Amino acid sequence: MSRLEEAREMFSKDLYATKLSGITIEEVGENYAKCAMKLTEEHKNAYGGIMGGAIYTLADLAFAVASNFGAPASTVSLVGQATFLSMTRGSILYAETELIKDGKTNCFYNVKIYDDLGRDIAVVSFTGAHLGR
């Protein structure tokens, strides 16, 4: 089984992200993940835009995969802050993680959200706590 298949198997239990939101893991690496979410009518808010919670869920799963897959201890988010930049006109959103710092007890990631048209949609910053290190 490839690392990507292992990651998909591990996080398939995150039913809110994978089943209800339709998020898939596209790439994994050391402290890195890329996830995708095909947008549907169910992702839209009352005004026809994509719900901020859907975007945050995509970022949250990407953070979880990047900070936990293959790691020696579990990591949970302590703080997550989303900055929404623009509305998407595309049909797929992507989330790509960037590790800023991996300390003894905490880690810091930025997750860039962009669409299939190349438009920057949001940046979500996470502070995580390593459990059991």
Secondary structure, DSSP 4 states (H G I P E B T S, - for coil): --HHHHHHHHHTT-HIIIIIS-EEEEEEETTEEEEEEE--GGGB-TTSSBPHHHHHHHHHHHHHHHHHTT-SSEEEEEEEEEEE-----SSEEEEEEEEEEE-SSEEEEEEEEEETTS-EEEEEEEEEEEE--
